[in-house]
Amino acid sequence: MTSQAAAPPNKLDAAVLKVAGVVVLGAIMSILDITVVSVALPTFQTEFDATYAEVAWTMTGYTLALATVIPLSGWAADRFGTKRLYMLAVLLFTLGSALCATADSIGQLIAYRVLQGLGGGMLMPLGMTIMTRAAGPERIGRLMAVLGIPMLLGPIGGPILGGWLIDSVGWHWIFLINVPVGAIALVYAHFALPKDAAEPSESFDFLGMLMLSPGLALFLYGVSSLPETGTITATKVWTTMLAGAVLVVSFVLYSFKPRHPLLDLRLFRNRNLTIASVSLFVFIIAFMGAGLLFPSYFLQVRGESTLNAGLLMAPQGIGAMLTMPIAGTLADKIPVGRTVPFAMALIAAGFFTFTQVGTDTSYVLLCGSLFVMGLGMGGTMMPIMTSALRTLASQDVARGSTLVNILQQIGGSVGAATMSVILTSQLNGSAPIPGMTDPNTGEPVTEAGAAIANQHGAQIPLPPGVFQRGLEFVADSFATTFLVGFVLVLATFIPIAFLPRKRPAPEPLADTSAEGAAVPAPTMIH
């Protein structure tokens, strides 16, 4: 289209921002939902008389649904068109949210969370595809910065919103709040998203689906069971992880044979996509895994309320808000290999503080460190994603964003499970209190367990000095876990060193066919 081709490459015009608004609404729903539910787990334990391992499946079930549906989104976007599929994803997510609020048992809640995940899993890859096509390669950095706002603010806004809703009106509202937002997003998407042509000629890779989706689900099920079992040698951990890994490896070997594979691994011939994907994967494992434990430190060691813990995380979001628009603009002008290492250095500097936490570490120091980490976050994630998708031909964008999202999902799940296992194993090393057992399980009560319980108002009578000793043990356990995260953050500098440091050669102008569809320039392969 000539009007789109003539649009100034340095500006985001009204039409593009209108499309971005739809995608941001969907992203806010799906990302906030993950973090809002994470703070509600203790409430679910009380409400449904369930163990922590049982209520944790409200998170795990959602994750498994994401892993199952994300591989399908690239094919489905080509087959049915991104607009129709995006609206279906919003509808599924909104319906799942409404059903979650009606759950009478933990089993029902987990089932409805799976339905939510089937919709939520498509929202992010489809949103990235829609925005990348709308912006064009020259403006993708700035547009990705817009999409990145909910991705970074979700972990901050979620605990604050969740804590306030649970304290004020009840747990049902952490799900009901999605219903009006979803309804608005549906209407907005209907009018704002441009119609796109489906491609009914492409065949569906059923064999690939039978290997990849169950393979990812089984592997992540095993990983997610690690915190519950505490060891990789547990039967349900290693058998499911092994079965999942065999299916995924089989898919990788098979995927180069069909003309239209479920997941197009041929895209990794693009050097920029490969390097950016590896960088993002290592970064997500390191930061997101440990990042989920920051609020837990405030809750369990410092005895803060859920709302206060969320508010203490706010400096990270403020830092990200300051640098993200700048990083988006720079990503369109300067190669990300020249900017991302500096942003990662900020993250590492802020992260180091948490490897030294104790029972009375200064809140000024901790909040200042979170702010510095936020500054780095704003200049890291979205520029890397921009680098991954920028050099893909337009017909490859849907499949490229699917690849990136799958890596994110796997990295986040592996990171969260790894950090949870490390923290749990550290806490399990706490000394038992002589003569004191848990009335529900019959297990000995440890000094650390009693200290955490008392921080949440349990009023367990403890011998002199035991509470402080237990609390210091908990703080040391968090510090050790954060140290592992810090080492992983440092490891991220290795793949980041290979990000592009030179501007790509200018691509030829796309021709326009009679139907008005742009003929894309060839994919850059280095």
C-alpha positions as CSV (number, residue, x, y, z in Angstrom):
1,M,0.0,0.0,0.0
2,T,1.4,3.3,-1.0
3,S,0.1,5.2,2.0
4,Q,1.9,2.8,4.4
5,A,5.1,2.9,2.3
6,A,5.1,6.6,2.5
7,A,4.7,6.8,6.2
8,P,7.7,8.5,7.9
9,P,9.9,5.8,9.3
10,N,10.8,7.8,12.4
11,K,7.3,8.3,13.6
12,L,4.6,5.9,14.9
13,D,1.5,7.2,13.2
14,A,-2.0,7.0,14.6
15,A,-3.0,3.8,12.7
16,V,0.0,1.9,14.1
17,L,-0.6,3.2,17.7
18,K,-4.3,2.2,17.4
19,V,-3.2,-1.4,16.6
20,A,-0.6,-1.2,19.4
21,G,-3.3,-0.3,21.9
22,V,-5.2,-3.5,21.1
23,V,-2.1,-5.7,21.6
24,V,-1.1,-3.9,24.9
25,L,-4.6,-4.5,26.3
26,G,-4.3,-8.2,25.6
27,A,-0.7,-8.3,27.0
28,I,-1.8,-6.5,30.2
29,M,-4.5,-9.1,30.8
30,S,-2.3,-12.2,30.2
31,I,0.8,-10.9,32.1
32,L,-0.9,-9.3,35.0
33,D,-2.9,-12.5,35.5
34,I,0.2,-14.6,36.1
35,T,1.6,-12.3,38.8
36,V,-1.8,-11.6,40.4
37,V,-2.4,-15.3,40.9
38,S,1.1,-15.8,42.3
39,V,0.2,-13.7,45.4
40,A,-3.1,-15.4,45.8
41,L,-1.7,-18.9,46.5
42,P,-1.8,-18.7,50.3
43,T,-5.5,-17.5,50.0
44,F,-6.3,-20.5,47.8
45,Q,-4.7,-22.8,50.4
46,T,-7.1,-21.5,53.1
47,E,-10.1,-21.2,50.8
48,F,-9.9,-24.7,49.3
49,D,-8.2,-26.4,52.3
50,A,-5.4,-27.5,50.0
51,T,-1.6,-28.0,50.2
52,Y,0.8,-25.6,48.6
53,A,1.8,-28.2,46.1
54,E,-1.9,-28.5,45.0
55,V,-2.5,-24.7,44.7
56,A,0.8,-24.3,42.8
57,W,-0.9,-26.2,39.9
58,T,-3.1,-23.1,39.4
59,M,0.1,-21.6,38.0
60,T,1.5,-24.8,36.5
61,G,-1.7,-25.7,34.6
62,Y,-1.7,-22.2,33.1
63,T,1.9,-22.6,32.0
64,L,1.3,-26.1,30.5
65,A,-1.6,-24.7,28.5
66,L,0.6,-21.9,27.2
67,A,3.3,-24.4,26.2
68,T,0.7,-26.5,24.3
69,V,-0.9,-23.8,22.3
70,I,2.0,-21.5,21.5
71,P,3.4,-23.8,18.8
72,L,0.0,-23.8,17.0
73,S,-0.2,-20.0,16.9
74,G,2.2,-19.5,13.9
75,W,0.3,-22.0,11.7
76,A,-3.1,-20.8,12.9
77,A,-2.2,-17.1,12.3
78,D,-1.4,-18.0,8.6
79,R,-4.4,-20.2,8.2
80,F,-7.2,-18.2,9.8
81,G,-5.7,-14.7,9.9
82,T,-4.3,-12.9,12.9
83,K,-7.4,-10.7,13.6
84,R,-9.9,-13.5,13.9
85,L,-7.4,-15.7,15.9
86,Y,-6.5,-12.8,18.2
87,M,-10.2,-12.1,19.0
88,L,-10.7,-15.9,19.7
89,A,-7.7,-15.8,22.1
90,V,-9.2,-12.8,24.0
91,L,-12.6,-14.5,24.1
92,L,-11.1,-17.8,25.5
93,F,-9.0,-15.9,28.1
94,T,-12.0,-13.8,29.2
95,L,-14.3,-16.8,29.4
96,G,-11.7,-18.7,31.4
97,S,-11.3,-15.7,33.8
98,A,-15.1,-15.6,34.4
99,L,-15.2,-19.4,35.1
100,C,-12.2,-19.2,37.5
101,A,-14.2,-16.8,39.7
102,T,-17.0,-19.4,40.0
103,A,-14.6,-22.3,41.1
104,D,-15.8,-24.3,44.1
105,S,-12.8,-26.6,44.4
106,I,-9.1,-26.5,43.6
107,G,-9.6,-29.0,40.8
108,Q,-12.2,-26.7,39.1
109,L,-9.9,-23.7,39.5
110,I,-7.0,-25.6,37.9
111,A,-9.2,-26.7,35.0
112,Y,-10.4,-23.2,34.3
113,R,-6.9,-21.9,34.5
114,V,-6.0,-24.3,31.7
115,L,-8.8,-22.8,29.6
116,Q,-7.3,-19.3,30.4
117,G,-3.9,-20.5,29.3
118,L,-5.2,-21.7,25.9
119,G,-6.2,-18.1,25.2
120,G,-3.3,-16.4,27.0
121,G,-0.8,-18.6,25.1
122,M,-1.9,-17.1,21.8
123,L,-2.1,-13.5,22.9
124,M,1.6,-12.7,23.1
125,P,2.9,-14.3,19.8
126,L,-0.1,-13.0,17.9
127,G,0.3,-9.6,19.4
128,M,4.0,-9.5,18.4
129,T,3.1,-10.6,14.9
130,I,0.4,-8.0,14.5
131,M,2.6,-5.2,15.8
132,T,5.7,-6.2,13.7
133,R,3.6,-6.3,10.5
134,A,2.0,-2.9,11.4
135,A,5.3,-1.1,12.1
136,G,7.6,-2.4,9.4
137,P,11.4,-3.0,10.1
138,E,12.3,0.6,10.5
139,R,10.0,1.2,13.4
140,I,9.9,-2.2,15.1
141,G,12.2,-1.1,18.0
142,R,9.9,1.7,19.1
143,L,6.8,-0.4,18.7
144,M,8.4,-3.3,20.7
145,A,9.0,-0.7,23.5
146,V,5.3,-0.1,23.6
147,L,4.6,-3.9,23.9
148,G,7.3,-4.2,26.5
149,I,5.6,-1.9,29.0
150,P,3.1,-4.5,30.2
151,M,5.8,-7.2,30.1
152,L,7.9,-5.3,32.6
153,L,5.1,-3.7,34.7
154,G,3.2,-7.0,35.1
155,P,5.5,-8.3,37.8
156,I,5.2,-5.0,39.7
157,G,1.6,-4.1,39.1
158,G,0.4,-7.7,39.7
159,P,1.3,-8.1,43.3
160,I,0.0,-4.6,44.1
161,L,-3.3,-5.2,42.4
162,G,-3.7,-8.7,43.7
163,G,-2.9,-7.8,47.3
164,W,-5.4,-4.9,47.2
165,L,-8.2,-6.9,45.6
166,I,-7.8,-9.9,47.9
167,D,-7.7,-7.6,51.0
168,S,-10.5,-5.4,49.9
169,V,-13.1,-7.5,47.9
170,G,-12.0,-11.1,47.9
171,W,-10.0,-13.5,45.7
172,H,-12.8,-13.9,43.0
173,W,-12.0,-10.4,41.8
174,I,-8.5,-11.1,40.7
175,F,-10.3,-13.1,37.9
176,L,-13.5,-11.0,37.5
177,I,-11.4,-7.9,36.8
178,N,-10.4,-9.5,33.5
179,V,-14.0,-9.7,32.2
180,P,-14.6,-6.0,31.5
181,V,-11.1,-5.6,30.2
182,G,-11.5,-8.6,27.9
183,A,-14.9,-7.2,26.6
184,I,-13.3,-3.8,25.8
185,A,-10.4,-5.6,24.1
186,L,-12.8,-7.6,21.9
187,V,-14.7,-4.6,20.7
188,Y,-11.5,-2.6,20.3
189,A,-9.9,-5.4,18.3
190,H,-12.9,-5.7,16.0
191,F,-12.7,-2.1,14.9
192,A,-9.0,-1.4,15.2
193,L,-7.2,-4.4,13.8
194,P,-6.9,-4.5,9.9
195,K,-8.4,-7.4,8.1
196,D,-5.7,-9.8,6.9
197,A,-5.8,-12.5,4.3
198,A,-5.7,-16.1,5.5
199,E,-3.7,-18.7,3.6
200,P,-5.9,-21.8,3.4
201,S,-3.5,-23.7,1.1
202,E,-0.9,-24.4,3.8
203,S,-1.2,-27.9,5.3
204,F,-1.2,-28.5,9.0
205,D,1.6,-30.5,10.5
206,F,-0.3,-33.0,12.6
207,L,2.7,-35.3,13.2
208,G,4.7,-32.3,14.4
209,M,1.9,-31.2,16.8
210,L,1.7,-34.8,18.3
211,M,5.4,-34.5,19.1
212,L,6.0,-30.9,20.1
213,S,3.0,-29.8,22.1
214,P,2.8,-33.0,24.3
215,G,6.7,-32.9,24.5
216,L,6.8,-29.4,25.8
217,A,3.9,-30.1,28.2
218,L,5.5,-33.2,29.6
219,F,8.9,-31.6,30.0
220,L,7.5,-28.5,31.8
221,Y,5.3,-30.8,34.0
222,G,8.5,-32.5,35.2
223,V,10.3,-29.2,35.7
224,S,7.3,-27.8,37.6
225,S,7.2,-30.8,39.9
226,L,10.8,-30.2,41.1
227,P,9.9,-27.8,43.9
228,E,7.3,-30.2,45.2
229,T,9.6,-33.3,45.2
230,G,12.9,-31.5,45.8
231,T,14.9,-33.9,43.7
232,I,15.3,-34.7,40.0
233,T,15.5,-38.4,40.9
234,A,11.8,-38.5,41.8
235,T,10.0,-40.8,39.3
236,K,7.3,-38.3,38.2
237,V,10.1,-35.7,37.6
238,W,12.7,-37.6,35.6
239,T,10.2,-39.8,33.6
240,T,8.1,-36.9,32.4
241,M,11.1,-34.7,31.7
242,L,12.8,-37.6,29.8
243,A,9.6,-38.4,27.8
244,G,9.1,-34.8,27.0
245,A,12.8,-34.3,26.0
246,V,12.6,-37.4,23.7
247,L,9.5,-36.0,22.0
248,V,11.0,-32.5,21.6
249,V,14.3,-33.9,20.2
250,S,12.3,-36.1,17.8
251,F,10.4,-33.1,16.6
252,V,13.6,-31.1,16.0
253,L,15.0,-34.0,13.9
254,Y,11.7,-34.3,12.0
255,S,10.9,-30.6,11.5
256,F,13.3,-30.1,8.6
257,K,11.4,-32.6,6.4
258,P,7.9,-31.2,5.9
259,R,7.4,-28.1,3.7
260,H,5.3,-26.4,6.4
261,P,6.5,-27.7,9.8
262,L,4.6,-26.7,13.0
263,L,7.6,-24.8,14.2
264,D,9.9,-23.5,11.5
265,L,13.4,-24.2,12.9
266,R,14.9,-23.3,9.5
267,L,14.5,-19.7,10.6
268,F,17.5,-20.2,12.9
269,R,19.6,-20.0,9.7
270,N,19.1,-16.3,10.3
271,R,22.1,-15.4,12.5
272,N,20.5,-12.5,14.2
273,L,17.4,-14.5,15.2
274,T,19.6,-17.3,16.6
275,I,21.9,-15.1,18.7
276,A,19.0,-13.0,20.0
277,S,17.0,-16.1,20.9
278,V,19.8,-17.6,22.8
279,S,20.5,-14.3,24.6
280,L,16.8,-14.0,25.5
281,F,16.6,-17.6,26.7
282,V,19.6,-17.3,29.1
283,F,18.4,-13.9,30.3
284,I,14.8,-15.2,31.1
285,I,16.1,-18.1,33.1
286,A,18.4,-15.9,35.1
287,F,16.3,-12.9,35.8
288,M,12.7,-14.1,35.7
289,G,13.5,-17.1,37.9
290,A,15.1,-15.1,40.6
291,G,12.9,-12.1,40.0
292,L,9.8,-14.1,41.2
293,L,11.6,-14.5,44.6
294,F,12.1,-10.8,45.3
295,P,8.5,-10.3,46.6
296,S,8.9,-13.6,48.6
297,Y,11.9,-12.1,50.4
298,F,9.8,-9.1,51.5
299,L,7.0,-11.4,52.6
300,Q,8.9,-14.2,54.4
301,V,11.9,-12.5,55.8
302,R,10.7,-8.9,56.4
303,G,7.1,-9.9,57.3
304,E,5.5,-7.4,54.9
305,S,1.9,-7.7,53.7
306,T,1.2,-8.7,50.1
307,L,0.3,-5.1,49.2
308,N,3.4,-3.7,50.8
309,A,5.6,-6.3,49.1
310,G,4.1,-5.2,45.8
311,L,4.7,-1.6,46.5
312,L,8.3,-2.2,47.4
313,M,8.8,-3.7,43.9
314,A,7.5,-0.6,42.3
315,P,11.0,1.1,41.8
316,Q,11.8,-1.6,39.3
317,G,8.8,-0.7,37.2
318,I,9.6,3.0,37.4
319,G,13.2,2.4,36.2
320,A,11.9,0.3,33.3
321,M,9.4,3.1,32.3
322,L,12.2,5.6,32.2
323,T,14.6,3.7,29.9
324,M,12.2,1.6,27.7
325,P,11.1,4.5,25.4
326,I,14.7,5.5,25.0
327,A,15.8,1.9,24.3
328,G,13.1,1.6,21.7
329,T,14.2,4.7,19.9
330,L,17.9,3.6,20.1
331,A,17.0,0.1,18.8
332,D,15.8,1.7,15.5
333,K,19.0,3.7,15.2
334,I,21.9,1.9,16.9
335,P,22.7,-1.8,16.7
336,V,21.5,-3.6,19.9
337,G,25.0,-5.1,20.3
338,R,26.2,-1.7,21.3
339,T,23.5,-0.9,23.9
340,V,22.3,-4.1,25.5
341,P,25.6,-4.9,27.3
342,F,25.4,-1.6,29.1
343,A,21.8,-2.3,30.2
344,M,22.8,-5.8,31.3
345,A,25.6,-4.2,33.4
346,L,23.0,-2.2,35.2
347,I,21.0,-5.3,35.9
348,A,24.0,-7.1,37.3
349,A,25.0,-4.2,39.5
350,G,21.5,-4.0,41.0
351,F,21.2,-7.8,41.3
352,F,24.4,-8.1,43.3
353,T,22.8,-6.3,46.3
354,F,20.3,-9.2,46.7
355,T,23.2,-11.7,47.0
356,Q,24.0,-9.9,50.3
357,V,20.5,-9.6,51.9
358,G,20.0,-10.2,55.6
359,T,17.1,-9.8,58.1
360,D,17.5,-6.0,58.3
361,T,19.0,-4.9,54.9
362,S,18.2,-1.2,54.3
363,Y,15.0,-0.7,52.2
364,V,16.7,2.3,50.7
365,L,19.5,0.1,49.4
366,L,17.1,-2.6,48.2
367,C,14.7,-0.2,46.4
368,G,17.6,1.7,44.9
369,S,19.0,-1.6,43.5
370,L,15.6,-2.5,42.1
371,F,15.4,0.9,40.4
372,V,18.8,0.3,38.8
373,M,17.7,-3.2,37.7
374,G,14.6,-1.6,36.2
375,L,16.7,0.8,34.2
376,G,18.6,-2.2,32.8
377,M,15.4,-4.2,32.2
378,G,14.0,-1.4,30.1
379,G,17.1,-1.5,27.8
380,T,17.4,-5.2,27.5
381,M,14.4,-7.4,26.8
382,M,12.6,-5.6,24.0
383,P,15.8,-4.6,22.1
384,I,16.8,-8.2,22.1
385,M,13.4,-9.2,20.8
386,T,13.6,-6.5,18.2
387,S,16.9,-7.9,17.0
388,A,15.3,-11.3,16.7
389,L,12.4,-10.3,14.5
390,R,13.8,-7.3,12.6
391,T,15.5,-9.2,9.7
392,L,12.7,-11.7,9.1
393,A,10.7,-11.5,5.9
394,S,7.1,-10.5,6.6
395,Q,5.7,-13.9,5.9
396,D,8.1,-15.4,8.5
397,V,7.2,-13.0,11.3
398,A,4.4,-15.1,12.8
399,R,6.6,-18.1,12.9
400,G,9.6,-16.1,14.2
401,S,7.5,-14.6,17.1
402,T,6.2,-18.1,17.9
403,L,9.8,-19.4,18.2
404,V,10.8,-16.4,20.5
405,N,7.7,-16.9,22.7
406,I,8.3,-20.6,23.1
407,L,11.8,-20.0,24.2
408,Q,10.6,-17.3,26.7
409,Q,8.0,-19.7,28.1
410,I,10.5,-22.6,28.6
411,G,13.1,-20.3,30.0
412,G,10.7,-18.7,32.5
413,S,9.4,-22.2,33.6
414,V,12.9,-23.6,34.0
415,G,14.2,-20.5,35.8
416,A,11.3,-20.4,38.2
417,A,11.5,-24.1,39.0
418,T,15.3,-24.0,39.4
419,M,15.3,-21.1,41.8
420,S,12.4,-22.6,43.8
421,V,14.3,-25.9,44.1
422,I,17.4,-24.1,45.3
423,L,15.5,-22.0,47.8
424,T,13.5,-25.1,49.0
425,S,16.7,-27.2,49.4
426,Q,18.4,-24.4,51.3
427,L,15.4,-24.0,53.7
428,N,15.2,-27.8,54.2
429,G,18.6,-27.6,55.8
430,S,17.2,-25.7,58.8
431,A,17.5,-27.4,62.2
432,P,14.3,-29.0,63.6
433,I,12.9,-27.6,66.8
434,P,13.0,-30.5,69.4
435,G,9.6,-31.8,70.3
436,M,7.6,-29.7,67.8
437,T,5.8,-31.3,64.9
438,D,3.3,-30.1,62.3
439,P,-0.2,-31.2,63.3
440,N,-1.3,-31.7,59.7
441,T,1.7,-33.6,58.4
442,G,3.4,-35.0,61.5
443,E,6.7,-33.7,60.1
444,P,9.2,-31.9,62.5
445,V,8.9,-28.1,62.5
446,T,12.1,-26.4,61.6
447,E,13.4,-23.1,62.9
448,A,13.1,-21.5,59.5
449,G,9.6,-22.8,59.0
450,A,8.5,-21.5,62.4
451,A,10.1,-18.1,61.7
452,I,8.3,-17.8,58.4
453,A,5.0,-18.9,59.9
454,N,5.4,-16.3,62.7
455,Q,6.1,-13.6,60.2
456,H,2.6,-14.3,58.8
457,G,0.9,-14.1,62.2
458,A,0.9,-17.8,63.2
459,Q,2.0,-17.1,66.8
460,I,4.0,-20.3,67.3
461,P,5.5,-20.3,70.8
462,L,9.3,-20.5,70.3
463,P,12.2,-20.9,72.7
464,P,14.3,-17.7,73.2
465,G,16.6,-16.9,70.2
466,V,15.0,-19.5,67.9
467,F,12.9,-17.0,66.0
468,Q,15.9,-14.8,65.2
469,R,18.1,-17.7,64.3
470,G,15.4,-19.1,62.0
471,L,14.9,-15.8,60.4
472,E,18.6,-15.4,59.7
473,F,18.7,-18.8,58.2
474,V,15.8,-17.9,55.8
475,A,17.6,-14.7,54.8
476,D,20.8,-16.6,54.1
477,S,18.8,-19.1,52.0
478,F,17.5,-16.3,49.9
479,A,20.9,-14.8,49.5
480,T,22.4,-18.1,48.3
481,T,19.5,-18.5,45.8
482,F,20.1,-14.9,44.5
483,L,23.8,-15.7,44.2
484,V,22.9,-18.5,41.7
485,G,20.7,-16.0,39.8
486,F,23.5,-13.5,39.8
487,V,25.9,-16.0,38.3
488,L,23.3,-16.8,35.5
489,V,22.9,-13.0,34.9
490,L,26.7,-12.8,34.3
491,A,26.5,-15.8,32.0
492,T,24.1,-13.8,29.8
493,F,27.0,-11.6,28.8
494,I,28.4,-14.5,26.7
495,P,25.6,-14.7,24.0
496,I,25.0,-10.9,24.2
497,A,28.6,-10.4,23.1
498,F,27.6,-11.8,19.7
499,L,24.6,-9.5,19.1
500,P,24.9,-7.4,15.9
501,R,27.2,-4.4,16.4
502,K,26.8,-3.0,12.8
503,R,23.8,-1.6,11.0
504,P,22.2,-4.1,8.5
505,A,22.4,-3.3,4.9
506,P,19.3,-1.4,3.7
507,E,16.7,-3.7,2.3
508,P,15.2,-3.0,-1.1
509,L,11.7,-1.4,-1.2
510,A,9.0,-4.0,-1.3
511,D,6.8,-4.2,-4.4
512,T,3.1,-4.0,-4.2
513,S,0.9,-6.6,-5.8
514,A,-2.5,-6.0,-7.4
515,E,-4.2,-7.0,-4.1
516,G,-2.2,-4.5,-2.2
517,A,-0.1,-7.0,-0.3
518,A,3.6,-6.2,0.0
519,V,6.1,-8.6,-1.6
520,P,8.7,-8.9,1.2
521,A,12.4,-8.5,0.7
522,P,14.4,-11.7,1.3
523,T,15.4,-12.7,4.8
524,M,18.9,-11.7,5.8
525,I,21.1,-14.7,6.4
526,H,24.6,-14.1,7.9
